[in-house]
Amino acid sequence: MADQKKLAIIATKGTLDFAYPPLILATTAAALDYEVTIFWTFYGLQVLKKERNLKISPLGNPGMPMPVPMPVLVQAMPGMESMATVMMKQKMASKGVASIEELYDMAVESDVQMIACQMTVDLFDFKHSDLLDGIEYAGAARFFEVAQEADISLFI
């Protein structure tokens, strides 16, 4: 469709809290009939791994609402990252927020184009077999092709 709006997203973060924004925005835009592409690069590639182990860190994340205010020293203690991850997953489930797996599947079903940065794949010694099926592998020049046609470009 020639008049279809287009959204281009660069996703650079590989934590649980930063996996949500590109997927929520992409699935919402796709539902609004946008053509959507996500260019996953650097740590964002963690979201594309077949074996995901996305975590959230309270350390250096002052905006994270914790049940009890915690000083930085406590946040750095062993086990705090796991505790924060479990708490966030429980909170999201209790509010009916889809999981990363569900959002990713919705994005694929909505024809959101997933591009993995080949330079980053090489940099971190990933194999294509480490990542989910159906992903395009390309460099930054490919993102510019997408972005120059996009009505909206986002860096997340």
MODELLER restraints for C-alpha pairs under 7 A, 6 or more apart:
rsr = mdl.restraints
at = mdl.atoms
rsr.add(forms.Gaussian(group=physical.xy_distance, feature=features.Distance(at['CA:4:A'], at['CA:34:A']), mean=6.12, stdev=0.5))
rsr.add(forms.Gaussian(group=physical.xy_distance, feature=features.Distance(at['CA:4:A'], at['CA:35:A']), mean=6.80, stdev=0.5))
rsr.add(forms.Gaussian(group=physical.xy_distance, feature=features.Distance(at['CA:5:A'], at['CA:34:A']), mean=4.90, stdev=0.5))
rsr.add(forms.Gaussian(group=physical.xy_distance, feature=features.Distance(at['CA:5:A'], at['CA:35:A']), mean=6.24, stdev=0.5))
rsr.add(forms.Gaussian(group=physical.xy_distance, feature=features.Distance(at['CA:5:A'], at['CA:151:A']), mean=6.13, stdev=0.5))
rsr.add(forms.Gaussian(group=physical.xy_distance, feature=features.Distance(at['CA:6:A'], at['CA:34:A']), mean=5.17, stdev=0.5))
rsr.add(forms.Gaussian(group=physical.xy_distance, feature=features.Distance(at['CA:6:A'], at['CA:35:A']), mean=4.64, stdev=0.5))
rsr.add(forms.Gaussian(group=physical.xy_distance, feature=features.Distance(at['CA:6:A'], at['CA:36:A']), mean=5.86, stdev=0.5))
rsr.add(forms.Gaussian(group=physical.xy_distance, feature=features.Distance(at['CA:6:A'], at['CA:150:A']), mean=4.64, stdev=0.5))
rsr.add(forms.Gaussian(group=physical.xy_distance, feature=features.Distance(at['CA:6:A'], at['CA:151:A']), mean=5.30, stdev=0.5))
rsr.add(forms.Gaussian(group=physical.xy_distance, feature=features.Distance(at['CA:6:A'], at['CA:152:A']), mean=6.62, stdev=0.5))
rsr.add(forms.Gaussian(group=physical.xy_distance, feature=features.Distance(at['CA:7:A'], at['CA:34:A']), mean=6.52, stdev=0.5))
rsr.add(forms.Gaussian(group=physical.xy_distance, feature=features.Distance(at['CA:7:A'], at['CA:35:A']), mean=6.21, stdev=0.5))
rsr.add(forms.Gaussian(group=physical.xy_distance, feature=features.Distance(at['CA:7:A'], at['CA:36:A']), mean=4.82, stdev=0.5))
rsr.add(forms.Gaussian(group=physical.xy_distance, feature=features.Distance(at['CA:7:A'], at['CA:37:A']), mean=6.41, stdev=0.5))
rsr.add(forms.Gaussian(group=physical.xy_distance, feature=features.Distance(at['CA:7:A'], at['CA:150:A']), mean=5.37, stdev=0.5))
rsr.add(forms.Gaussian(group=physical.xy_distance, feature=features.Distance(at['CA:7:A'], at['CA:151:A']), mean=6.11, stdev=0.5))
rsr.add(forms.Gaussian(group=physical.xy_distance, feature=features.Distance(at['CA:7:A'], at['CA:152:A']), mean=4.95, stdev=0.5))
rsr.add(forms.Gaussian(group=physical.xy_distance, feature=features.Distance(at['CA:7:A'], at['CA:153:A']), mean=5.88, stdev=0.5))
rsr.add(forms.Gaussian(group=physical.xy_distance, feature=features.Distance(at['CA:8:A'], at['CA:36:A']), mean=6.02, stdev=0.5))
rsr.add(forms.Gaussian(group=physical.xy_distance, feature=features.Distance(at['CA:8:A'], at['CA:37:A']), mean=5.03, stdev=0.5))
rsr.add(forms.Gaussian(group=physical.xy_distance, feature=features.Distance(at['CA:8:A'], at['CA:38:A']), mean=6.04, stdev=0.5))
rsr.add(forms.Gaussian(group=physical.xy_distance, feature=features.Distance(at['CA:8:A'], at['CA:146:A']), mean=6.62, stdev=0.5))
rsr.add(forms.Gaussian(group=physical.xy_distance, feature=features.Distance(at['CA:8:A'], at['CA:147:A']), mean=5.68, stdev=0.5))
rsr.add(forms.Gaussian(group=physical.xy_distance, feature=features.Distance(at['CA:8:A'], at['CA:150:A']), mean=6.01, stdev=0.5))
rsr.add(forms.Gaussian(group=physical.xy_distance, feature=features.Distance(at['CA:8:A'], at['CA:152:A']), mean=6.29, stdev=0.5))
rsr.add(forms.Gaussian(group=physical.xy_distance, feature=features.Distance(at['CA:8:A'], at['CA:153:A']), mean=4.63, stdev=0.5))
rsr.add(forms.Gaussian(group=physical.xy_distance, feature=features.Distance(at['CA:8:A'], at['CA:154:A']), mean=6.32, stdev=0.5))
rsr.add(forms.Gaussian(group=physical.xy_distance, feature=features.Distance(at['CA:9:A'], at['CA:22:A']), mean=6.84, stdev=0.5))
rsr.add(forms.Gaussian(group=physical.xy_distance, feature=features.Distance(at['CA:9:A'], at['CA:37:A']), mean=6.24, stdev=0.5))
rsr.add(forms.Gaussian(group=physical.xy_distance, feature=features.Distance(at['CA:9:A'], at['CA:38:A']), mean=4.69, stdev=0.5))
rsr.add(forms.Gaussian(group=physical.xy_distance, feature=features.Distance(at['CA:9:A'], at['CA:39:A']), mean=6.06, stdev=0.5))
rsr.add(forms.Gaussian(group=physical.xy_distance, feature=features.Distance(at['CA:9:A'], at['CA:153:A']), mean=5.68, stdev=0.5))
rsr.add(forms.Gaussian(group=physical.xy_distance, feature=features.Distance(at['CA:9:A'], at['CA:154:A']), mean=4.73, stdev=0.5))
rsr.add(forms.Gaussian(group=physical.xy_distance, feature=features.Distance(at['CA:9:A'], at['CA:155:A']), mean=5.92, stdev=0.5))
rsr.add(forms.Gaussian(group=physical.xy_distance, feature=features.Distance(at['CA:10:A'], at['CA:38:A']), mean=5.85, stdev=0.5))
rsr.add(forms.Gaussian(group=physical.xy_distance, feature=features.Distance(at['CA:10:A'], at['CA:39:A']), mean=4.78, stdev=0.5))
rsr.add(forms.Gaussian(group=physical.xy_distance, feature=features.Distance(at['CA:10:A'], at['CA:40:A']), mean=6.03, stdev=0.5))
rsr.add(forms.Gaussian(group=physical.xy_distance, feature=features.Distance(at['CA:10:A'], at['CA:154:A']), mean=6.22, stdev=0.5))
rsr.add(forms.Gaussian(group=physical.xy_distance, feature=features.Distance(at['CA:10:A'], at['CA:155:A']), mean=4.82, stdev=0.5))
rsr.add(forms.Gaussian(group=physical.xy_distance, feature=features.Distance(at['CA:10:A'], at['CA:156:A']), mean=5.96, stdev=0.5))
rsr.add(forms.Gaussian(group=physical.xy_distance, feature=features.Distance(at['CA:11:A'], at['CA:22:A']), mean=6.45, stdev=0.5))
rsr.add(forms.Gaussian(group=physical.xy_distance, feature=features.Distance(at['CA:11:A'], at['CA:38:A']), mean=6.75, stdev=0.5))
rsr.add(forms.Gaussian(group=physical.xy_distance, feature=features.Distance(at['CA:11:A'], at['CA:39:A']), mean=6.10, stdev=0.5))
rsr.add(forms.Gaussian(group=physical.xy_distance, feature=features.Distance(at['CA:11:A'], at['CA:40:A']), mean=4.86, stdev=0.5))
rsr.add(forms.Gaussian(group=physical.xy_distance, feature=features.Distance(at['CA:11:A'], at['CA:41:A']), mean=6.23, stdev=0.5))
rsr.add(forms.Gaussian(group=physical.xy_distance, feature=features.Distance(at['CA:11:A'], at['CA:44:A']), mean=5.46, stdev=0.5))
rsr.add(forms.Gaussian(group=physical.xy_distance, feature=features.Distance(at['CA:11:A'], at['CA:155:A']), mean=6.42, stdev=0.5))
rsr.add(forms.Gaussian(group=physical.xy_distance, feature=features.Distance(at['CA:11:A'], at['CA:156:A']), mean=4.99, stdev=0.5))
rsr.add(forms.Gaussian(group=physical.xy_distance, feature=features.Distance(at['CA:12:A'], at['CA:40:A']), mean=6.20, stdev=0.5))
rsr.add(forms.Gaussian(group=physical.xy_distance, feature=features.Distance(at['CA:12:A'], at['CA:41:A']), mean=5.16, stdev=0.5))
rsr.add(forms.Gaussian(group=physical.xy_distance, feature=features.Distance(at['CA:12:A'], at['CA:42:A']), mean=5.54, stdev=0.5))
rsr.add(forms.Gaussian(group=physical.xy_distance, feature=features.Distance(at['CA:12:A'], at['CA:43:A']), mean=5.53, stdev=0.5))
rsr.add(forms.Gaussian(group=physical.xy_distance, feature=features.Distance(at['CA:12:A'], at['CA:44:A']), mean=4.27, stdev=0.5))
rsr.add(forms.Gaussian(group=physical.xy_distance, feature=features.Distance(at['CA:12:A'], at['CA:156:A']), mean=6.17, stdev=0.5))
rsr.add(forms.Gaussian(group=physical.xy_distance, feature=features.Distance(at['CA:13:A'], at['CA:19:A']), mean=6.90, stdev=0.5))
rsr.add(forms.Gaussian(group=physical.xy_distance, feature=features.Distance(at['CA:13:A'], at['CA:43:A']), mean=4.86, stdev=0.5))
rsr.add(forms.Gaussian(group=physical.xy_distance, feature=features.Distance(at['CA:13:A'], at['CA:44:A']), mean=4.25, stdev=0.5))
rsr.add(forms.Gaussian(group=physical.xy_distance, feature=features.Distance(at['CA:14:A'], at['CA:43:A']), mean=4.59, stdev=0.5))
rsr.add(forms.Gaussian(group=physical.xy_distance, feature=features.Distance(at['CA:14:A'], at['CA:44:A']), mean=4.32, stdev=0.5))
rsr.add(forms.Gaussian(group=physical.xy_distance, feature=features.Distance(at['CA:14:A'], at['CA:45:A']), mean=6.59, stdev=0.5))
rsr.add(forms.Gaussian(group=physical.xy_distance, feature=features.Distance(at['CA:14:A'], at['CA:46:A']), mean=5.04, stdev=0.5))
rsr.add(forms.Gaussian(group=physical.xy_distance, feature=features.Distance(at['CA:14:A'], at['CA:47:A']), mean=6.04, stdev=0.5))
rsr.add(forms.Gaussian(group=physical.xy_distance, feature=features.Distance(at['CA:14:A'], at['CA:54:A']), mean=6.83, stdev=0.5))
rsr.add(forms.Gaussian(group=physical.xy_distance, feature=features.Distance(at['CA:15:A'], at['CA:54:A']), mean=5.25, stdev=0.5))
rsr.add(forms.Gaussian(group=physical.xy_distance, feature=features.Distance(at['CA:15:A'], at['CA:55:A']), mean=5.32, stdev=0.5))
rsr.add(forms.Gaussian(group=physical.xy_distance, feature=features.Distance(at['CA:15:A'], at['CA:56:A']), mean=5.64, stdev=0.5))
rsr.add(forms.Gaussian(group=physical.xy_distance, feature=features.Distance(at['CA:16:A'], at['CA:54:A']), mean=4.88, stdev=0.5))
rsr.add(forms.Gaussian(group=physical.xy_distance, feature=features.Distance(at['CA:16:A'], at['CA:55:A']), mean=5.02, stdev=0.5))
rsr.add(forms.Gaussian(group=physical.xy_distance, feature=features.Distance(at['CA:16:A'], at['CA:56:A']), mean=5.33, stdev=0.5))
rsr.add(forms.Gaussian(group=physical.xy_distance, feature=features.Distance(at['CA:17:A'], at['CA:56:A']), mean=6.12, stdev=0.5))
rsr.add(forms.Gaussian(group=physical.xy_distance, feature=features.Distance(at['CA:19:A'], at['CA:47:A']), mean=6.48, stdev=0.5))
rsr.add(forms.Gaussian(group=physical.xy_distance, feature=features.Distance(at['CA:20:A'], at['CA:100:A']), mean=6.67, stdev=0.5))
rsr.add(forms.Gaussian(group=physical.xy_distance, feature=features.Distance(at['CA:22:A'], at['CA:156:A']), mean=6.83, stdev=0.5))
rsr.add(forms.Gaussian(group=physical.xy_distance, feature=features.Distance(at['CA:23:A'], at['CA:103:A']), mean=6.07, stdev=0.5))
rsr.add(forms.Gaussian(group=physical.xy_distance, feature=features.Distance(at['CA:23:A'], at['CA:104:A']), mean=6.48, stdev=0.5))
rsr.add(forms.Gaussian(group=physical.xy_distance, feature=features.Distance(at['CA:23:A'], at['CA:107:A']), mean=6.89, stdev=0.5))
rsr.add(forms.Gaussian(group=physical.xy_distance, feature=features.Distance(at['CA:24:A'], at['CA:103:A']), mean=6.98, stdev=0.5))
rsr.add(forms.Gaussian(group=physical.xy_distance, feature=features.Distance(at['CA:26:A'], at['CA:36:A']), mean=6.21, stdev=0.5))
rsr.add(forms.Gaussian(group=physical.xy_distance, feature=features.Distance(at['CA:26:A'], at['CA:107:A']), mean=6.71, stdev=0.5))
rsr.add(forms.Gaussian(group=physical.xy_distance, feature=features.Distance(at['CA:26:A'], at['CA:112:A']), mean=6.97, stdev=0.5))
rsr.add(forms.Gaussian(group=physical.xy_distance, feature=features.Distance(at['CA:27:A'], at['CA:106:A']), mean=6.69, stdev=0.5))
rsr.add(forms.Gaussian(group=physical.xy_distance, feature=features.Distance(at['CA:27:A'], at['CA:107:A']), mean=5.24, stdev=0.5))
rsr.add(forms.Gaussian(group=physical.xy_distance, feature=features.Distance(at['CA:30:A'], at['CA:36:A']), mean=6.39, stdev=0.5))
rsr.add(forms.Gaussian(group=physical.xy_distance, feature=features.Distance(at['CA:30:A'], at['CA:110:A']), mean=6.08, stdev=0.5))
rsr.add(forms.Gaussian(group=physical.xy_distance, feature=features.Distance(at['CA:36:A'], at['CA:112:A']), mean=5.04, stdev=0.5))
rsr.add(forms.Gaussian(group=physical.xy_distance, feature=features.Distance(at['CA:36:A'], at['CA:113:A']), mean=6.22, stdev=0.5))
rsr.add(forms.Gaussian(group=physical.xy_distance, feature=features.Distance(at['CA:37:A'], at['CA:112:A']), mean=5.66, stdev=0.5))
rsr.add(forms.Gaussian(group=physical.xy_distance, feature=features.Distance(at['CA:37:A'], at['CA:113:A']), mean=4.54, stdev=0.5))
rsr.add(forms.Gaussian(group=physical.xy_distance, feature=features.Distance(at['CA:37:A'], at['CA:114:A']), mean=6.02, stdev=0.5))
rsr.add(forms.Gaussian(group=physical.xy_distance, feature=features.Distance(at['CA:38:A'], at['CA:113:A']), mean=6.24, stdev=0.5))
rsr.add(forms.Gaussian(group=physical.xy_distance, feature=features.Distance(at['CA:38:A'], at['CA:114:A']), mean=5.19, stdev=0.5))
rsr.add(forms.Gaussian(group=physical.xy_distance, feature=features.Distance(at['CA:38:A'], at['CA:115:A']), mean=6.12, stdev=0.5))
rsr.add(forms.Gaussian(group=physical.xy_distance, feature=features.Distance(at['CA:39:A'], at['CA:114:A']), mean=6.33, stdev=0.5))
rsr.add(forms.Gaussian(group=physical.xy_distance, feature=features.Distance(at['CA:39:A'], at['CA:115:A']), mean=4.77, stdev=0.5))
rsr.add(forms.Gaussian(group=physical.xy_distance, feature=features.Distance(at['CA:39:A'], at['CA:116:A']), mean=6.01, stdev=0.5))
rsr.add(forms.Gaussian(group=physical.xy_distance, feature=features.Distance(at['CA:39:A'], at['CA:117:A']), mean=6.84, stdev=0.5))
rsr.add(forms.Gaussian(group=physical.xy_distance, feature=features.Distance(at['CA:39:A'], at['CA:143:A']), mean=6.59, stdev=0.5))
rsr.add(forms.Gaussian(group=physical.xy_distance, feature=features.Distance(at['CA:40:A'], at['CA:115:A']), mean=6.03, stdev=0.5))
rsr.add(forms.Gaussian(group=physical.xy_distance, feature=features.Distance(at['CA:40:A'], at['CA:116:A']), mean=4.95, stdev=0.5))
rsr.add(forms.Gaussian(group=physical.xy_distance, feature=features.Distance(at['CA:40:A'], at['CA:117:A']), mean=6.03, stdev=0.5))
rsr.add(forms.Gaussian(group=physical.xy_distance, feature=features.Distance(at['CA:41:A'], at['CA:116:A']), mean=6.31, stdev=0.5))
rsr.add(forms.Gaussian(group=physical.xy_distance, feature=features.Distance(at['CA:41:A'], at['CA:117:A']), mean=5.11, stdev=0.5))
rsr.add(forms.Gaussian(group=physical.xy_distance, feature=features.Distance(at['CA:41:A'], at['CA:120:A']), mean=6.13, stdev=0.5))
rsr.add(forms.Gaussian(group=physical.xy_distance, feature=features.Distance(at['CA:42:A'], at['CA:120:A']), mean=5.54, stdev=0.5))
rsr.add(forms.Gaussian(group=physical.xy_distance, feature=features.Distance(at['CA:45:A'], at['CA:116:A']), mean=6.87, stdev=0.5))
rsr.add(forms.Gaussian(group=physical.xy_distance, feature=features.Distance(at['CA:46:A'], at['CA:52:A']), mean=6.62, stdev=0.5))
rsr.add(forms.Gaussian(group=physical.xy_distance, feature=features.Distance(at['CA:48:A'], at['CA:131:A']), mean=5.44, stdev=0.5))
rsr.add(forms.Gaussian(group=physical.xy_distance, feature=features.Distance(at['CA:48:A'], at['CA:132:A']), mean=5.74, stdev=0.5))
rsr.add(forms.Gaussian(group=physical.xy_distance, feature=features.Distance(at['CA:49:A'], at['CA:130:A']), mean=5.78, stdev=0.5))
rsr.add(forms.Gaussian(group=physical.xy_distance, feature=features.Distance(at['CA:49:A'], at['CA:131:A']), mean=4.26, stdev=0.5))
rsr.add(forms.Gaussian(group=physical.xy_distance, feature=features.Distance(at['CA:49:A'], at['CA:132:A']), mean=5.87, stdev=0.5))
rsr.add(forms.Gaussian(group=physical.xy_distance, feature=features.Distance(at['CA:50:A'], at['CA:130:A']), mean=5.95, stdev=0.5))
rsr.add(forms.Gaussian(group=physical.xy_distance, feature=features.Distance(at['CA:50:A'], at['CA:131:A']), mean=5.19, stdev=0.5))
rsr.add(forms.Gaussian(group=physical.xy_distance, feature=features.Distance(at['CA:50:A'], at['CA:132:A']), mean=5.22, stdev=0.5))
rsr.add(forms.Gaussian(group=physical.xy_distance, feature=features.Distance(at['CA:55:A'], at['CA:81:A']), mean=6.96, stdev=0.5))
rsr.add(forms.Gaussian(group=physical.xy_distance, feature=features.Distance(at['CA:55:A'], at['CA:85:A']), mean=5.39, stdev=0.5))
rsr.add(forms.Gaussian(group=physical.xy_distance, feature=features.Distance(at['CA:56:A'], at['CA:81:A']), mean=6.20, stdev=0.5))
rsr.add(forms.Gaussian(group=physical.xy_distance, feature=features.Distance(at['CA:56:A'], at['CA:84:A']), mean=6.26, stdev=0.5))
rsr.add(forms.Gaussian(group=physical.xy_distance, feature=features.Distance(at['CA:56:A'], at['CA:85:A']), mean=5.10, stdev=0.5))
rsr.add(forms.Gaussian(group=physical.xy_distance, feature=features.Distance(at['CA:57:A'], at['CA:81:A']), mean=4.96, stdev=0.5))
rsr.add(forms.Gaussian(group=physical.xy_distance, feature=features.Distance(at['CA:57:A'], at['CA:84:A']), mean=6.51, stdev=0.5))
rsr.add(forms.Gaussian(group=physical.xy_distance, feature=features.Distance(at['CA:58:A'], at['CA:64:A']), mean=6.51, stdev=0.5))
rsr.add(forms.Gaussian(group=physical.xy_distance, feature=features.Distance(at['CA:58:A'], at['CA:75:A']), mean=6.03, stdev=0.5))
rsr.add(forms.Gaussian(group=physical.xy_distance, feature=features.Distance(at['CA:58:A'], at['CA:81:A']), mean=6.61, stdev=0.5))
rsr.add(forms.Gaussian(group=physical.xy_distance, feature=features.Distance(at['CA:58:A'], at['CA:84:A']), mean=6.47, stdev=0.5))
rsr.add(forms.Gaussian(group=physical.xy_distance, feature=features.Distance(at['CA:59:A'], at['CA:72:A']), mean=6.49, stdev=0.5))
rsr.add(forms.Gaussian(group=physical.xy_distance, feature=features.Distance(at['CA:59:A'], at['CA:75:A']), mean=5.31, stdev=0.5))
rsr.add(forms.Gaussian(group=physical.xy_distance, feature=features.Distance(at['CA:59:A'], at['CA:76:A']), mean=6.15, stdev=0.5))
rsr.add(forms.Gaussian(group=physical.xy_distance, feature=features.Distance(at['CA:114:A'], at['CA:135:A']), mean=5.35, stdev=0.5))
rsr.add(forms.Gaussian(group=physical.xy_distance, feature=features.Distance(at['CA:114:A'], at['CA:136:A']), mean=6.22, stdev=0.5))
rsr.add(forms.Gaussian(group=physical.xy_distance, feature=features.Distance(at['CA:115:A'], at['CA:135:A']), mean=5.74, stdev=0.5))
rsr.add(forms.Gaussian(group=physical.xy_distance, feature=features.Distance(at['CA:115:A'], at['CA:136:A']), mean=4.64, stdev=0.5))
rsr.add(forms.Gaussian(group=physical.xy_distance, feature=features.Distance(at['CA:115:A'], at['CA:137:A']), mean=5.60, stdev=0.5))
rsr.add(forms.Gaussian(group=physical.xy_distance, feature=features.Distance(at['CA:115:A'], at['CA:138:A']), mean=6.62, stdev=0.5))
rsr.add(forms.Gaussian(group=physical.xy_distance, feature=features.Distance(at['CA:116:A'], at['CA:135:A']), mean=6.63, stdev=0.5))
rsr.add(forms.Gaussian(group=physical.xy_distance, feature=features.Distance(at['CA:116:A'], at['CA:136:A']), mean=6.13, stdev=0.5))
rsr.add(forms.Gaussian(group=physical.xy_distance, feature=features.Distance(at['CA:116:A'], at['CA:137:A']), mean=4.92, stdev=0.5))
rsr.add(forms.Gaussian(group=physical.xy_distance, feature=features.Distance(at['CA:116:A'], at['CA:138:A']), mean=6.42, stdev=0.5))
rsr.add(forms.Gaussian(group=physical.xy_distance, feature=features.Distance(at['CA:117:A'], at['CA:137:A']), mean=5.99, stdev=0.5))
rsr.add(forms.Gaussian(group=physical.xy_distance, feature=features.Distance(at['CA:117:A'], at['CA:138:A']), mean=5.42, stdev=0.5))
rsr.add(forms.Gaussian(group=physical.xy_distance, feature=features.Distance(at['CA:117:A'], at['CA:139:A']), mean=5.28, stdev=0.5))
rsr.add(forms.Gaussian(group=physical.xy_distance, feature=features.Distance(at['CA:118:A'], at['CA:137:A']), mean=5.36, stdev=0.5))
rsr.add(forms.Gaussian(group=physical.xy_distance, feature=features.Distance(at['CA:118:A'], at['CA:138:A']), mean=5.16, stdev=0.5))
rsr.add(forms.Gaussian(group=physical.xy_distance, feature=features.Distance(at['CA:118:A'], at['CA:139:A']), mean=5.57, stdev=0.5))
rsr.add(forms.Gaussian(group=physical.xy_distance, feature=features.Distance(at['CA:119:A'], at['CA:139:A']), mean=6.33, stdev=0.5))
rsr.add(forms.Gaussian(group=physical.xy_distance, feature=features.Distance(at['CA:147:A'], at['CA:153:A']), mean=6.31, stdev=0.5))
